Amino acid sequence: MNTKRLILETDAMGNLKQVPKLPPNQQLEVIIMPVEEPTGADDKRRQPHPEIAGKIKLLDDIFDSIPAADWNLNS
């Protein structure tokens, strides 16, 4: 059995925004499961390892280390 996971979106009326291309002349079994949005409680803030936490010192302005065009701030 070959399985594929497709994430499909619907509009305000519940219609599919884009219909996927399906294999011809086959029966398909479809299981519909809504994708749940992550809540704020599930978001975990990343932290440095305790051995290096608080030991890093910034000696200069990091924004001057790379040209502004390379930061992709305008897009």
N, C-alpha and C positions, 0 to 999 in steps of 0.2 A: 504494500500500500504506500503510495507516494502522497505525502501530505504537504500542503502549503498553507501558510498563515497569511491572510490578507487583512489589512486594516482598511475598512471602507467608511466613508463619511456620508451623512445624510443632510439634506437641507431642512428648512423649518417645517416642511410638510411631511418629512419622513422618507422622501424619495432619495435614491442614491445619486450622489453628485457625479460619479463616474462609474460606469459599468465595466467590470473587468473582462478581459478576454478569457473565455473558457474553452476547454478541449471539445472538439466536435464529436457528436454521436456517442456520448457517454452519459451515464447517470452519475450524479454528484450528491453527496450528503453534505448538508450545510448545517453547522451549529452556530447560532447567533449568541454572542456574549458581549455586552456593552463594555467598552474600555472605561475603567473607573479613573477619574482624575485624582492625582495624588493630593493629599491634604497637607497642610502646613506642618502637621505633627510628624509626618513621614519623612520630611526633608531633614537630612542630617547635615549639620555643618561640619566641614572637614577641619581637622585640627592637626598640627604637626606632632610628630612623635615626642613624647615627654622628654627624651634626652636632648633634643635640639630646641625645644620650645623656649622662646625668649632669648636665645643666644645669637640671633642674626641681627646685624646692625647695617642699616642702609647708610652708606657714606656719601651718596650723591643722589641727584634727581634721576630716577630710573627712566623717566620719559625722554630724557636727552640721550639715552644710550642707543636708541634706534630712531631713524627718521620718522616723522609723524605720518607719512604716507604708508608706512609698513604696519601701523597700528590698526588699520581698517576702521577708524572711528567715523568716517564719513559715510559708510555704507550701511 
